Amino acid sequence: RLLARLGPEAAEPVDELLSAALRYEAMHPPSLQGFLHWLRHSNAMVRREPEGAEGAVRVMTAHGSKGLQARLVILPDTMGRPNADTDLCWLPGGEAGTALPVWVPRADLATRTTGVARSALEASAREEFNRLLYVALTRASDWLVVCGWEGTRGPPAECWYEHCRAGFAGLQTHTEPCPGGWAGEVVVHQHQASASGTTAVHADAPAPPVPLPDWMGQA
């Protein structure tokens, strides 16, 4: 039933999960909570290219797509913005160099120190947000589609869609009617990749063969 629900591609990850459970049971007392804690803090990762994926759609996060590639990649949700939990700040000052948690649920409770910590959290969230955009943009080998749903307030300035729009401004683009019966137009940038091996490489001519001495071949 599990493979019928998740598809045949889930067979290998499920086997890896069962193998991890057996390894945990051999090293630790059996406990579901302990196994989940052990698995959450492990660096184990299973990543594979889908086999026989013709006619199928694979839905995944940008973070989970690292290391994978597909001919067609669609980014449907590009209107979000960096999301950092700035209510909880970690400030230096604890014993043995440890950080102290400081909860700032309201702006009137903030101080200059917590403001600096909050700015650092926001900068880190923006960096991770943009890094995931780079990962998402480099997953397609042939066709990349960037789209999103625009609300009444318009797209946020820091969303992925606006970053892509700014990047398109420096490229040669043209507009086409939106396919699939959707209203509006799409902005298209086409790039023809050069064929590999077209550049001639001049190498030094091989050295002439050296004649063998007369004693070669004699017993």
C-alpha positions as CSV (number, residue, x, y, z in Angstrom):
1,R,0.0,0.0,0.0
2,L,2.9,2.4,0.8
3,L,4.4,2.0,-2.7
4,A,1.0,2.2,-4.3
5,R,0.4,5.5,-2.6
6,L,3.9,7.0,-3.1
7,G,4.9,5.4,-6.4
8,P,7.7,2.9,-7.3
9,E,10.3,5.6,-6.9
10,A,9.8,5.5,-3.1
11,A,11.0,1.9,-2.9
12,E,14.7,2.8,-2.4
13,P,14.1,5.5,0.2
14,V,11.8,3.2,2.1
15,D,14.4,0.5,2.1
16,E,17.0,3.0,3.3
17,L,14.7,4.0,6.1
18,L,14.1,0.4,7.2
19,S,17.9,-0.2,7.1
20,A,18.5,2.8,9.2
21,A,15.9,1.5,11.7
22,L,17.7,-1.8,11.9
23,R,21.1,-0.1,12.4
24,Y,19.6,2.0,15.2
25,E,18.1,-1.0,16.9
26,A,21.5,-2.8,16.8
27,M,23.3,0.1,18.5
28,H,20.6,1.6,20.8
29,P,17.6,0.4,22.9
30,P,14.6,0.3,20.6
31,S,12.6,3.5,20.9
32,L,10.6,5.4,18.3
33,Q,11.4,8.8,19.9
34,G,15.0,7.9,20.2
35,F,15.1,6.7,16.5
36,L,13.5,9.9,15.3
37,H,16.0,12.0,17.3
38,W,18.9,9.9,16.0
39,L,17.7,10.1,12.4
40,R,17.0,13.9,12.6
41,H,20.6,14.6,13.7
42,S,22.3,12.3,11.3
43,N,23.8,13.4,8.0
44,A,22.3,10.5,6.0
45,M,20.7,11.5,2.7
46,V,19.3,9.5,-0.2
47,R,19.3,11.3,-3.5
48,R,18.8,9.7,-6.9
49,E,17.7,10.5,-10.4
50,P,14.2,9.2,-11.2
51,E,14.1,6.2,-13.5
52,G,11.5,6.0,-16.2
53,A,10.0,9.4,-15.3
54,E,8.4,10.0,-18.7
55,G,4.9,11.3,-18.4
56,A,5.4,11.9,-14.6
57,V,5.7,15.1,-12.5
58,R,8.0,15.2,-9.6
59,V,7.1,17.8,-6.9
60,M,9.9,18.8,-4.5
61,T,11.4,21.7,-2.7
62,A,14.3,23.7,-4.0
63,H,16.4,22.4,-1.0
64,G,15.6,18.8,-1.9
65,S,16.4,19.2,-5.5
66,K,20.1,19.9,-4.9
67,G,22.2,17.5,-7.1
68,L,19.3,16.6,-9.4
69,Q,18.5,17.8,-12.9
70,A,15.5,17.6,-15.3
71,R,14.8,18.7,-18.8
72,L,11.8,20.8,-17.7
73,V,11.7,22.6,-14.4
74,I,8.7,24.8,-13.3
75,L,9.0,27.2,-10.3
76,P,5.3,27.7,-9.4
77,D,5.7,29.5,-6.1
78,T,8.1,32.5,-6.5
79,M,6.2,35.2,-4.6
80,G,7.4,34.4,-1.1
81,R,9.9,36.5,0.8
82,P,12.7,35.5,3.2
83,N,11.2,34.3,6.5
84,A,13.4,34.6,9.6
85,D,12.2,33.9,13.1
86,T,13.5,37.1,14.7
87,D,11.5,36.8,17.9
88,L,14.1,34.5,19.4
89,C,17.7,35.9,19.4
90,W,20.8,34.2,20.6
91,L,23.2,36.6,22.3
92,P,26.8,35.9,23.4
93,G,27.6,36.1,27.1
94,G,26.9,32.7,28.5
95,E,29.4,30.5,30.3
96,A,32.1,28.8,28.3
97,G,31.3,31.0,25.3
98,T,27.8,29.7,24.9
99,A,25.0,31.9,23.6
100,L,21.9,33.0,25.6
101,P,18.4,32.8,24.2
102,V,16.5,36.1,24.3
103,W,12.9,36.2,23.3
104,V,11.7,39.6,21.9
105,P,8.0,39.1,21.0
106,R,7.2,42.9,20.6
107,A,9.1,45.8,19.1
108,D,8.8,47.8,22.3
109,L,10.9,45.2,24.2
110,A,13.8,45.4,21.7
111,T,17.1,46.9,22.6
112,R,20.1,47.9,20.5
113,T,21.8,44.5,21.2
114,T,18.7,42.5,20.1
115,G,18.3,44.8,17.1
116,V,21.8,43.9,15.9
117,A,21.1,40.2,16.5
118,R,17.8,40.5,14.6
119,S,19.5,42.2,11.7
120,A,22.0,39.3,11.5
121,L,19.2,36.8,11.5
122,E,17.4,38.6,8.7
123,A,20.6,38.9,6.6
124,S,21.3,35.1,7.1
125,A,17.7,34.4,6.0
126,R,18.1,36.5,2.8
127,E,21.4,34.8,2.0
128,E,19.8,31.3,2.3
129,F,16.8,32.5,0.4
130,N,18.9,33.7,-2.5
131,R,21.1,30.6,-2.4
132,L,18.0,28.4,-2.8
133,L,17.0,30.5,-5.8
134,Y,20.3,29.7,-7.4
135,V,19.7,26.0,-6.7
136,A,16.3,26.1,-8.3
137,L,17.4,28.0,-11.4
138,T,20.2,25.6,-12.2
139,R,18.1,22.4,-12.0
140,A,16.8,22.6,-15.6
141,S,18.8,21.4,-18.6
142,D,16.4,22.5,-21.4
143,W,13.5,24.6,-20.2
144,L,12.9,26.6,-17.1
145,V,9.5,28.2,-16.3
146,V,9.3,30.9,-13.6
147,C,5.7,31.8,-12.6
148,G,3.7,32.7,-9.6
149,W,0.4,34.1,-8.3
150,E,0.2,37.9,-7.8
151,G,-1.9,39.2,-5.0
152,T,-3.6,42.6,-4.7
153,R,-0.5,44.2,-3.2
154,G,1.8,43.0,-6.0
155,P,4.9,40.9,-5.7
156,P,7.3,41.7,-2.8
157,A,10.5,43.4,-4.0
158,E,12.7,40.6,-2.5
159,C,10.8,37.6,-3.9
160,W,12.3,35.2,-6.4
161,Y,10.0,36.5,-9.2
162,E,11.3,40.0,-8.9
163,H,14.9,38.7,-8.9
164,C,14.2,36.8,-12.1
165,R,12.5,39.8,-13.6
166,A,15.6,42.0,-12.9
167,G,17.8,39.3,-14.4
168,F,15.7,39.2,-17.5
169,A,16.1,42.9,-18.0
170,G,19.7,42.4,-19.1
171,L,18.9,39.6,-21.6
172,Q,17.5,39.5,-25.1
173,T,13.9,38.5,-24.6
174,H,10.6,38.5,-26.5
175,T,6.9,38.1,-25.5
176,E,4.6,35.2,-26.5
177,P,1.0,34.4,-25.8
178,C,0.7,32.4,-22.6
179,P,0.3,28.7,-23.5
180,G,-2.4,26.4,-22.2
181,G,-5.3,28.9,-22.7
182,W,-4.1,31.2,-19.9
183,A,-4.6,35.0,-20.3
184,G,-1.7,37.4,-20.7
185,E,1.8,37.0,-22.2
186,V,5.0,35.4,-21.1
187,V,8.6,36.8,-21.4
188,V,10.8,34.3,-23.2
189,H,14.6,34.1,-23.3
190,Q,16.1,31.5,-25.6
191,H,19.7,30.4,-25.6
192,Q,21.1,27.9,-28.0
193,A,23.9,26.0,-26.4
194,S,27.0,25.5,-28.6
195,A,27.7,22.0,-29.6
196,S,30.6,20.4,-27.7
197,G,33.7,19.6,-29.6
198,T,33.5,22.3,-32.3
199,T,36.7,24.0,-31.3
200,A,39.7,22.5,-32.9
201,V,42.5,21.8,-30.6
202,H,46.0,21.7,-32.2
203,A,48.2,19.1,-30.6
204,D,51.9,18.4,-31.3
205,A,52.4,15.7,-33.9
206,P,53.3,12.3,-32.4
207,A,56.9,11.4,-32.4
208,P,58.0,8.9,-35.2
209,P,58.4,5.3,-34.1
210,V,61.8,4.3,-33.0
211,P,63.2,1.3,-34.9
212,L,63.8,-1.8,-32.7
213,P,67.4,-3.1,-32.3
214,D,68.5,-6.2,-34.1
215,W,68.6,-8.4,-31.0
216,M,64.9,-7.9,-30.3
217,G,63.0,-11.1,-31.1
218,Q,66.0,-13.4,-30.7
219,A,66.0,-16.1,-28.1
